[in-house]
Amino acid sequence: MKLLKLVPDNTNIKFLKLRVPFFVLSIVLIIGSWAAVAVNGLNFGVDFAGGQEVRMTFEERETAPIPSLRELVGGLGYGEPVVQEFGGPNAVSIRVRLPEDAEDTPGAATAIGDRVIAAIAAEYPDARTDGNDTVSGKVAGEFRNSAVLALLAAMAAVSFYIWIRFEWQFGVGAMFALVHDVSVTVGLFALTQMEFSLQIVAAILAIIGYSLNDTIVVYDRIRENLKKYRKMPLPELLDLSVNETLARTVMTSLTLFIALVPLLLFGPPSLFGMVAAITAGLFIGTYSSIYMAGPLLIWMGVTSNSFVPQESAMDRQEKIARGEV
Amino acid sequence: MLEFPLWKKIWLWGLTLAASLLALPSLFNVAGLDWPASLPNPQVNLGLDLAGGSHLLLEARADDVRAQRLQNMEENVRQLMRNATPRIRIGDVSTGDGRLSFMLENAADIDRARGMIEPAMQGASTTREWELAVVDGQRMVLTQTDAGVDQAIDDAMDSATEVVRRRIDELGTREPTIIRQGDTRIVVQVPGLEDPDALKSLLGQTAQLEFKLVDLNALPENVQAGIAPAGSEVFPYAAGSPQEGQFEAVRRLGGIRGDSLTGAQAGVDPTSNQNVVNITFDAQGGAKFAKLTTENVGKPFAIILDGQVLSAPNINEPIIGGRAQISGSFTAESANSLAIALRSGALPVPLAVVEERTVGPDLGADSIREGLLAMTIGSLAVIALMVASYGRFGVYATIALVCNVLMLLGIMALGNFTLTLPGIAGFVITIGAAVDANVLINERIREERLRGRKVIAAVETGYKEAGRAIYDANFTNFIAGIMLFAFGSGPVKGFAVVLVIGLFTSVFTGVTLTRLMVAGWLRKARPTDITI
């Protein structure tokens, strides 16, 4: 039986040869992402912006009548509504801002949602209400704060763990890789103006967990090779490690990717943004484990000596077994 | 490494089987089959975003509690001073900045006043709730302590939670969740609600009912401008009443609160054919009401609900039986809603809806169907890739994957965890990432074979060397999962739950179970070469 091999044995791609241009690219991507956030802003959903969001599906239509909805809801006197496709071509989310005094008047905010729904239902009998969310400005502010806090804390905690398990250089490398992954994912949302909600932050937190899986596999191999090939120059050793683990990197990313694609295509429309974020993060994370986490080790001066005191009796035995000593 | 004693084999497979069996009732449910009633029936909870329903976050404002407490204290002090023998005369009463201040007309009364007020300052708890100071020998100042306010807020929220629970129970919904959150919030979750508006209008009203005498001395033009004479206050008429837009001045003190009711029913007044709410006072409230109406026959009194005048009828005769009728432009629904609210008691503090999420019932069923479809296709694709890449070892990984999904579902059912919409994404991620362990192990075995190791040694090294990276990778995922759990509200928590439980089950199935299977095969077949 011939088994599938996506990465041939003894692959030897000189990844690190292009480390400077790719590192510059990564930095440009990070800066570009935040520039996109600064220029375009993020299309905050009701979770973070506060306000009233109604989600509806037009069951007997191919596409939702977005321009006429905008006019209809705009005519209700709650300012210019944000009407956008949500999850499918015949589904929309409609967002209106809450009036200033809504915070003080119990029930005022939710009454707005009811009026929007009633107005649309009168015009389009096939409109099905999928959801109706109200978030006050205060709660939205709390969500924003806790989202930023959770992202920073997760990045710090994960990097700290890598530092404990490896060496400080690896922890810094992981931190940079994470900053890169989170920035670029957020940048994509600024660029595409897809709705940025609590779910998306959840997706990014999941990315923080998963994007390092590849990095850890490479780091683990670098550590192993540092002990094994004491005299090898670091760039060469990194290349060797990346190549040796390339099949794993490709396979682990691929399995997650092919599991996510059906969810992206056939899954619940309201999960689309979240799954899209995770899928994008998967690629960004794989890229950064090769081009962000690796080269930094060279510049921060990792040497084989970094791990010498940790060489255990078992490693020694293994070397004897291989006839390397 | 590849040796498994019999007891360990039985224990590992037994655990897998037991956890997987727990998933069966939930699978039956999804497939629309009937699970035998005689068997235990653990089910995965469906979150509101899958089952449909309403989530409300209610918040009380500390300022309201403070103001309410101050007003209670003022009434209390006035009553005490009036009832003192001989009566202690006070004046220049003012409330503001969280303190109550008043002058004693006769400075000699100071010790007597202090003696009467001090017991009233202490609540049921040991917390010091008020500070009493005497300024210039004649002015008494009562200041609320922060601890006292905190205590009051805490008490108010406890009883508000109880009131909210009673009101929702009256709606007859199934399995509502009502929990206090933080200092001033209450989370209400009601699954599968037919009419979320009824819930909102019910919780939106504080239902503080007051009967107060109309101040007949107030000048109408002042009242319309919102200016109240001393000792009175001005309230607007409720929206929808014939006098909407007008105001009424009422005496601030000496009224009756509607919190001493034993019953409230919606009804129709036979003579006017109007919707009304019939209320019954308890003995004490009834006596007070009788006294008020007896002393003021012929004068109008205002029925005030949550700061709005419903109506201001004349007292035609003393009302002695402890029964009264509230009229005020009700519809049948609003009369019923008010009756429920009054029956379940007034909220001790107004609650505002600061977050509301309602999900229609159809969407959830669609989401589950679409999620299952995507999960099935994704699993098949992953299985195909694994078998094509690793042959027999891929089959073991597949068996582990199936066990993983079943165990994950089973543990969620056992722990009564909630599956949410993002939780479905969590399932798919778990499926895609669970085989990572097998990829790492199998690739390492392949590598060791290429280096010329014998089969057994290659497999042993594969499991051992890959184990380190698997452990580290899962631990970082675990850290992220904990952050997710701490960060998230409802749906996001559901995502975190699936991811974190999935980490444990996937390490168990992906590493331990496959090793068990591989070891069994190696011992039986003793292959000299393996295809991997």
Interface residues (C-beta under 8 A of the other chain):
Chain A: M1 L3 L4 K5 L6 D9 T57 E103 D104 T105 P106 G107 A109 T110 G113 D114 R128 T129 D130 G131 N132 D133 T134 V135 S136 K138 V139 S146 A147 L149 A150 A153 A154 A157 V158 Y161 I162 R165 L198 Q199 V201 A202 A203 L205 A206 I208 G209 Y210 L212 N213 I216 V217 D220 E224 E244 T245 A247 R248 M251 T252 L254 T255 L256 F257 I258 A259 L260 V261 P262 L263 L265 F266 G267 P268 P269 S270 L271 M274 V275 I278
Chain B: D49 L57 P196 D197 K200 S201 G204 P350 L351 A352 V353 V354 E355 E356 R357 T358 V359 G360 D362 L363 D366 S367 E370 G371 L373 A374 M375 I377 G378 S379 A381 V382 L385 M386 A388 S389 Y390 G391 L421 P422 I424 A425 V428 I429 I431 G432 A433 V435 D436 V439 L440 E443 R446 E447 L450 E465 R468 A469 D472 A473 F475 T476 N477 F478 I479 A480 G481 M483 L484 A486 F487 G488 S489 P491 V492 F495 A496 L499 T531 I532
